[in-house]
């Protein structure tokens, strides 16, 4: 499986989506998410989170606070026997109020900058990677590098014309599809 990885969006994919999550104690792992990540871990596939965190640019939380949230996420996943290989986040937003984060960038999804950073660190072939997320921008991000996108749940984004390789009920269903796709 060398050169392959699974990218995961954070909010609505691994944890319950809370608007601008600021408190580490507010991290709630979605049912089955830890087990699903553990399945990927057992295959030796890197599991990499890529998440837009414009709350930093908007002044809702600091990068230090985000680090605490991610530490809590990793702790809870470890309790489920799972681990993340890396977490990449984009703190930028063109409408932000914090000057150093107020900008357009190449890391904010749907731009593939976070995927490209991970590809360098993990020697990935992005066209052989997967991305699981709950929004159209997640699908657009992975398609920009030629990979496969798995959308969680049926939502209005399917009507926007965005392409998806599979629509999954939840992360566990998505991982089963990825495993089947890898072995076919």
C-alpha positions in Angstrom: 0.0 0.0 0.0 3.0 2.2 -0.4 2.2 5.7 -1.7 -1.4 5.5 -0.6 -3.2 7.2 2.3 -6.6 8.1 3.5 -7.4 11.7 4.2 -10.2 12.6 6.6 -12.0 15.8 7.1 -12.4 16.4 10.9 -15.8 18.0 11.7 -18.8 15.8 10.6 -16.4 13.0 9.7 -14.5 12.0 12.8 -16.1 14.2 15.4 -19.5 15.8 15.8 -19.6 19.1 13.9 -19.9 22.0 16.3 -19.6 25.5 14.8 -16.1 26.8 15.7 -15.3 24.2 18.3 -13.3 26.1 21.0 -13.2 23.7 24.0 -11.2 20.5 23.9 -13.8 18.9 26.2 -16.4 19.5 23.4 -14.7 16.9 21.2 -17.2 14.1 20.6 -16.0 11.1 18.4 -18.8 10.0 16.1 -20.1 6.4 16.6 -17.8 3.9 14.9 -15.2 6.5 13.9 -12.5 5.1 16.1 -13.1 1.6 15.0 -13.0 2.7 11.3 -9.7 4.5 11.8 -8.3 1.4 13.6 -9.3 -0.7 10.5 -7.2 1.6 8.3 -4.3 1.5 10.9 -4.3 -2.3 10.8 -3.7 -2.1 7.0 -0.7 0.2 7.4 -2.4 3.0 5.5 -1.5 6.5 6.8 -4.6 8.2 8.2 -4.3 12.0 7.8 -6.7 14.7 8.9 -7.0 17.8 6.7 -9.3 20.5 8.1 -10.1 24.1 7.4 -10.0 26.0 10.7 -11.0 29.5 9.8 -12.0 30.2 13.4 -8.3 31.1 14.0 -8.4 33.8 11.3 -11.8 34.9 12.6 -10.4 35.3 16.2 -12.6 32.6 17.7 -9.6 30.5 18.9 -5.8 30.4 18.8 -3.5 27.9 17.2 -2.6 26.8 20.8 -6.2 26.1 21.6 -6.6 24.2 18.4 -3.6 22.1 19.4 -5.3 21.3 22.6 -8.5 20.2 20.7 -6.4 18.0 18.5 -4.6 16.5 21.5 -8.0 15.6 22.9 -9.1 14.1 19.6 -6.0 11.9 19.5 -6.4 10.9 23.1 -10.0 9.8 22.5 -9.0 7.9 19.4 -6.2 6.1 21.3 -8.9 5.0 23.8 -10.7 3.4 20.8 -7.4 1.7 19.7 -6.9 4.1 16.8 -4.4 6.7 15.8 -3.9 9.5 13.3 -0.6 9.7 11.5 -0.9 13.5 11.0 -3.2 16.5 11.3 -2.9 19.3 8.8 -5.0 22.4 9.2 -5.5 25.7 7.5 -5.9 28.7 9.8 -6.5 31.2 7.0 -9.5 32.9 5.6 -9.7 36.0 3.3 -12.4 37.5 5.6 -10.5 36.9 8.8 -9.9 39.6 11.4 -6.5 38.4 12.6 -4.0 40.1 10.2 -1.5 37.2 9.9 -4.2 34.8 9.0 -6.3 37.1 6.7 -5.5 35.9 3.2 -6.2 33.6 0.4 -3.8 30.6 0.5 -3.1 27.3 -1.2 -3.8 25.2 1.9 -7.5 26.1 2.4 -9.7 23.3 1.0 -10.7 22.9 -1.8 -7.1 23.9 -2.7 -4.9 20.8 -2.4 -2.1 22.4 -0.4 -2.5 20.3 2.8 -2.6 17.1 0.6 0.6 18.2 -1.1 2.3 18.9 2.2 1.3 15.4 3.4 2.5 13.9 0.1 6.0 15.3 0.7 6.1 14.1 4.3 4.7 10.6 3.6 5.9 10.0 0.0 2.4 9.7 -1.3 1.1 9.4 -4.8 -2.0 11.6 -4.4 -3.8 10.0 -7.3 -3.8 6.8 -5.4 -5.2 8.3 -2.2 -8.7 8.6 -0.8 -10.5 11.4 1.0 -13.5 11.0 3.2 -15.6 14.0 4.1 -19.1 15.4 4.6 -18.9 18.3 2.2 -18.5 19.0 -1.5 -15.2 20.9 -0.9 -13.7 17.6 0.4 -14.6 15.9 -2.8 -13.3 18.7 -4.9 -10.0 18.7 -2.9 -9.2 15.1 -3.6 -10.3 15.3 -7.2 -7.9 18.2 -7.9 -5.1 15.7 -7.3 -6.7 12.7 -9.1 -7.7 10.8 -6.0 -11.0 9.2 -4.9 -13.7 10.9 -2.8 -16.1 9.3 -0.4 -18.9 11.5 0.8 -20.5 10.8 4.1 -24.3 10.8 4.1 -26.7 12.0 1.5 -26.8 15.8 1.5 -27.6 18.7 -0.7 -24.0 18.8 -2.0 -24.8 15.8 -4.2 -27.1 18.0 -6.2 -24.3 20.6 -6.9 -22.8 18.3 -9.5 -19.8 17.4 -7.5 -18.4 13.9 -8.4 -18.1 11.2 -5.7 -16.8 7.7 -6.0 -19.1 6.5 -3.2 -21.7 7.9 -0.8 -21.2 6.3 2.7 -23.6 6.1 5.6 -20.7 6.8 8.0 -17.0 6.6 8.4 -17.1 2.8 9.0 -19.0 2.3 5.7 -16.6 4.5 3.9 -13.6 2.5 5.2 -15.2 -0.8 4.2 -15.6 0.7 0.6 -12.0 1.8 0.6 -10.8 -1.6 1.7 -12.9 -3.3 -1.0 -11.6 -0.8 -3.6 -8.0 -1.5 -2.6 -8.4 -5.2 -3.0 -10.4 -5.2 -6.3 
